[in-house]
Amino acid sequence: MIPDLLRFASVMLTAIAMAGGFAHLLELPRKIEMSREDYLTVQQIYRGWALLGIAVVGALLSSVLLALTVHENPAELYLTVAAAGCIVVSLIVFFTFTFPANRRTANWTTLPENWVQLRRRWEYSHAVGAALYFLALSLLTLSLLVGQ
């Protein structure tokens, strides 16, 4: 019963985290060339998106706990650990590239001189995050298939 709940939580929370990443990824081609004024305006739609961090932390914790409960099945264990690893790497990308851009721009309420470089870092780090969450979700789904 507990492993099934953890499987469900891991998949759902990772999917929620991925949804935010995919929204950024799909917007990237249109936003990357926007003017300074337009970009600053559009960035205001992300107010409150920090709440997605709850899903990210939940996805990581539930995946780690799941890995601890499926250790007797090596294939499921390795896939689950790899998924958790993708989530960890996404957090490293976020705190290395995205978060500093958020801080430098006061969450995109002001644009410093190097705003174009910050925009590039911010947009592409979200694209990398989306790919990592997609990979994590794929690995978790595969772990479900081998675990049954």
Legacy VTK file of the C-alpha trace (Angstrom):
# vtk DataFile Version 3.0
C-alpha trace
ASCII
DATASET POLYDATA
POINTS 148 float
0.000 0.000 0.000
2.723 2.526 0.949
4.828 1.870 -2.177
1.718 2.363 -4.335
0.977 5.714 -2.677
4.598 6.761 -3.144
4.510 5.701 -6.795
1.374 7.766 -7.334
2.776 10.786 -5.480
6.103 10.610 -7.315
4.496 10.454 -10.746
1.879 13.131 -10.064
4.223 15.599 -8.380
6.854 15.143 -11.080
4.180 15.698 -13.732
3.109 18.930 -12.012
6.728 20.108 -11.864
7.163 19.173 -15.522
4.034 21.101 -16.505
5.554 24.342 -15.245
8.791 23.590 -17.057
6.976 22.804 -20.290
5.039 26.074 -20.066
8.371 27.914 -19.984
9.762 25.757 -22.780
6.799 26.404 -25.073
6.967 30.154 -24.426
10.708 30.411 -25.027
10.701 30.905 -28.827
8.357 33.901 -28.577
9.840 35.440 -25.431
13.539 35.196 -26.215
13.378 38.021 -28.772
10.959 40.351 -26.963
11.828 43.953 -26.361
12.885 45.088 -22.919
9.482 46.583 -22.127
7.464 43.639 -23.446
9.629 41.106 -21.636
9.325 42.940 -18.330
5.543 43.038 -18.754
5.213 39.369 -19.673
7.416 38.212 -16.791
4.808 39.489 -14.342
2.599 36.483 -15.133
4.950 34.334 -13.037
4.048 35.890 -9.716
3.081 33.045 -7.429
4.861 30.386 -9.475
7.261 29.834 -6.574
4.525 27.567 -5.229
5.616 25.036 -7.856
8.583 24.510 -5.560
6.234 22.527 -3.326
5.646 20.057 -6.158
9.378 19.865 -6.899
10.303 19.136 -3.281
7.402 16.689 -3.020
8.496 14.913 -6.193
12.027 14.596 -4.876
11.014 13.399 -1.411
8.434 10.915 -2.657
10.896 9.535 -5.217
13.611 9.099 -2.593
11.157 7.419 -0.218
9.933 5.216 -3.046
13.505 4.172 -3.807
13.904 3.131 -0.189
10.800 0.948 -0.361
11.583 -0.817 -3.665
15.194 -1.734 -2.961
14.448 -5.451 -3.440
13.696 -4.875 -7.146
16.947 -3.621 -8.717
15.396 -2.407 -11.982
12.713 -0.401 -10.202
15.252 0.905 -7.709
17.710 2.109 -10.364
15.012 3.789 -12.424
13.579 5.512 -9.355
17.001 6.664 -8.172
17.754 7.969 -11.665
14.465 9.894 -11.651
15.299 11.402 -8.268
18.736 12.267 -9.656
17.126 14.176 -12.529
15.103 16.179 -10.031
18.254 16.944 -8.035
20.036 18.098 -11.197
17.036 20.294 -12.074
17.372 21.942 -8.664
21.087 22.484 -9.240
20.283 24.120 -12.591
17.610 26.253 -10.952
19.814 27.484 -8.109
22.809 27.994 -10.400
21.117 29.868 -13.247
17.438 30.683 -12.683
17.405 31.844 -9.074
20.352 34.243 -9.445
18.601 35.864 -12.425
15.444 36.206 -10.331
17.432 37.881 -7.559
19.376 40.171 -9.898
16.111 41.397 -11.461
14.084 41.467 -8.209
11.877 38.751 -9.722
11.749 40.558 -13.037
10.432 43.832 -11.697
13.565 45.668 -12.806
15.999 45.049 -15.633
19.719 45.705 -15.109
22.160 46.488 -17.915
22.884 42.796 -18.566
19.215 41.822 -18.715
19.590 40.126 -22.126
22.170 37.692 -20.722
20.007 37.139 -17.635
16.990 36.478 -19.842
18.960 33.928 -21.853
20.115 32.155 -18.662
16.627 32.230 -17.201
14.853 30.964 -20.314
17.358 28.246 -21.206
17.710 27.039 -17.623
13.953 26.514 -17.578
14.225 24.592 -20.856
16.868 22.323 -19.319
14.650 21.895 -16.252
11.722 20.878 -18.466
13.863 18.234 -20.154
15.049 16.925 -16.790
11.483 16.673 -15.438
10.401 14.905 -18.625
13.235 12.429 -18.192
12.365 11.986 -14.498
8.713 11.343 -15.338
9.711 8.871 -18.052
12.013 7.016 -15.656
9.320 6.886 -12.974
6.823 5.541 -15.479
9.285 2.870 -16.560
9.881 1.997 -12.921
6.130 1.401 -12.559
6.192 -0.967 -15.502
9.112 -3.036 -14.224
7.829 -2.953 -10.648
4.565 -4.728 -11.377
LINES 1 149
148 0 1 2 3 4 5 6 7 8 9 10 11 12 13 14 15 16 17 18 19 20 21 22 23 24 25 26 27 28 29 30 31 32 33 34 35 36 37 38 39 40 41 42 43 44 45 46 47 48 49 50 51 52 53 54 55 56 57 58 59 60 61 62 63 64 65 66 67 68 69 70 71 72 73 74 75 76 77 78 79 80 81 82 83 84 85 86 87 88 89 90 91 92 93 94 95 96 97 98 99 100 101 102 103 104 105 106 107 108 109 110 111 112 113 114 115 116 117 118 119 120 121 122 123 124 125 126 127 128 129 130 131 132 133 134 135 136 137 138 139 140 141 142 143 144 145 146 147
